[in-house]
Amino acid sequence: MHYKKILLKLSGEVLADQPQSSISKAQLQHYTQEITKVKNTGINMAIVLGGGNIYRGARTDEKVVARIPGDYMGMLATMINSIALYDMLVQKNIPARLMTQIGMPNIYEPYSRSKALSYLKKGYVVIIGGGLGKPCFTTDSAASLCAIELGVDVMLKGTNVDGIYTSDPKKDKGAKLYSALTIDQALKEKLHVMDFTALTLCQESNMPIIVYNSTKVDRLLGVLQNPKLGTLISP
């Protein structure tokens, strides 16, 4: 493996083991094991979590509150997920630090690039919660910006399918899996990889992305050894 430092982006939905649940202990244990296997190779890792299993601020079919307060609710949802994963790592004696992009001085320390880099250098798994701390940005954009700030070698996006397909594989049995593509291709073909802002940030900073199936055992370590187990998106 030629990767020394990575950023893992996980959607909130992957922490739920069924549609009506929010956080599953079994899923937390699964991701803790996946993270541990990678950490044991000496790779430094930062993690950004989504919050869609609890609340998705930009959801259009569920206007409980207006967009801006809804986005803040979504940021708090990412913190709930981040705390859950952080606590599971601590329980398993994995050195970890949780930082937040939104003000929570009495609970967890604010995110700063210099502090995060210091923790990574010391071998801590660094979890960054709270999105970007501002409304109207997705957690994909937050992950992209953090990946760039921390100078990681690659950003990984964990999903519940094997990578990027020509169409939704759950709806189209003829959908074909891309083994590799460029960010330009993803944008032109309107593939649902990440939002436009996240992809553009990665493109401008020459940040490669690997999309893979995070629900499978040993797949995180496997895709770092062989990107063809997912979809490699080059800038």
N, C-alpha and C positions, 0 to 999 in steps of 0.2 A: 504494500500500500504506500502510495506517495503522498497521501494526505496527512498533514500534521495538526491541522486545526479546522474544525467543521462547525457549521450551524445547522441544527435540526429544527425544522418547522413542522409542528404537528397540529392538525385541526382538533378542535375541542371534541368533535364527534367520535374520534377514535378512542376516547376515554370511556365511552358508553358501550356496553355490551348488548344493548337492545334499544329500540327506538324511544321508549318512554323513560329510560334511565338517564341520569346525568353523568355520574362518575362511578365506574366499576372498580372494585378492589382488584379483580383479576386482571383488568386492563392495565392498571397502575403497576402491578407486579410484572406484567409482560414487558412494559416499556422500561421499567427499572432494570430488568435482566438484559434487554437489548442494549441499553446505555452502558451497563457494566461491562459487557463483552467488548464493546468498542473502547471504553476507557482503559481496560486492561492491556490494550495494544500500545498505549502511550499517546493516543490521539486526544487532543484537547477539544472540548465540546461546549458550545453554547446552545441553548434551547429557547424557542419562542413557541408559545401555545396559543391557539385560538380559543374562542369561548362559545362557539355555536351550539354546543350540547346544553348550554344553560340559557343563553340569550344572544340572539344575533341582531345587532343594532340596525342594520340596513335592510332587515327583512321587509319585503314590500306587502306581504299578505297578512301581516300581523301588526297593524299600526296601533300598538298599545299606547305609545307616547310618540312625540315628535322625533325627527331624525337625530338632532343633536343630543338631547338627553338620552335617547336610545343608544347612541354610540357610546356614551359614558357608561351606560349600563353594561354594554358589551365589553368595555375595558375591565370593569369590575369582574365580569364573568371569567375573563382570561386570568385574572389574579386568583380566583377560586381554584381554577385548574392548575395554575402554577404552584400554589401552596400545596395542593394535594400531591403533585408529583415530587415536589421538593421534600415533603415530609416522608414519602415512601423511600426516597433515596437516603435520607438521614437514618431511617429505621434500618436500612440495609448497610449502614456504615459507609456509604459512598460520600466522599467529600463534595459538598455542594454549597452554592450560594444562590439566594433568590434576591433579585433586584427588581425595582418597579419603576415604570415610566410615569406613574401618577403618584401624587403626594400621599404617602402613608408613613410618616416619620416615626410613629409609635409602633409600627408593625415590622416593616422591612425597609432596607436602605434604598435610596433613590439610585436609579441607573446612572452611571457615568462611564464613559469609554475607558478612562485611565484605570478606574477601579476594576472594571470587568476584565481588562487585559491583564492586570496584576493577578487576579484570581485564576484566570486561565493558565497563566504561566506557572502558578503554584500547583496546578493539577486539579482545581475545583471544576465541577460541572456548574456552569453558570446559567441559571434560568432567568429570563427577562420577561416580566409580565407587564400588563397594562397597555398593550399595543404600542402606539407612538405617543400616548398621552394626550392626543388631540383627536377631535371627531373628524369624520369624513375620510379616514384612512383605514385600510384593512390590516389585519395582522400579517398578511402576506407582504404588504409594503413595510410593515414594522420589521419583519424578519429580514427582508432584503437590505434595508438600511443598516440594521445591526450587523449583518454579515459583512457589509462593506466597511463599516466603522471598525470592526474587530479584525479585519484583514484575513478572513478565513479562506481556505483553499477551495471550498465548495459548499454550496447550500443544498441541503436535502429537504424535500417535501414529502412527508409521509401521508399516504392516502389508503383507501381500502380496495384499490385496484392495482394492477401490476405496473402501471406507468401511464403514459399518454396514448390515447387511442384516437383513431380517425373520427369516432363518434362514441356515444355512451355505450360501453360494452354490456351494461345491465339491460339496455333497451334494444340494442342492435347486435344480433349474434354474428353479423358479418364485420363488425368493427375490428380494425387491425391495429396492432400495437406498434408504436414507433420505438425502435431501439435507440435512435438518436435523431435530433433535429436542431435547428438553430432558433434563437429567440425571434429572428425575423420571420421564420416559418410559422412559429406559434402565433405571432401577431397577425400575419396576413391571412392565415387559415382560421383565425378566431378560435383556436383551441383553448379550452377552459383549463389552463395551467395555473395561472395567477392573474391578478388584475393588471391592467395596462401599466399603471405606475410601478408596480413591483418588477415587472419584466423590463421596463425601460431603465430602471435603476441598475439592474443586473447587467443589462446590455452596455450601458455607458461605463460601467466599472469593470467590465470583463469578468463577471462573476458567473461561473458555470453552475447549473442546477441539475440535480438528479431527483426525479420523481419516482417513487417506488411504493410497494405495498408494505406498509409498516405493520400490518396485522399478522404477518407471517413470522414464525420463529426463525431467528438467526438472519433475517433479511437485511437488517441495518448493517451488520458487519459484512454480510455477503455482497451487498451492492457497493460497498466501499472497495472491496477486493475486485469486483467485476461489475462495472456500471451497466452491463447488458442485462442484468437482472431487473433493471428498471428502464427508465428513459433518460438519457443524458442530453441536456439542453445546453448547447454551447453559445457563447455570446457572439 
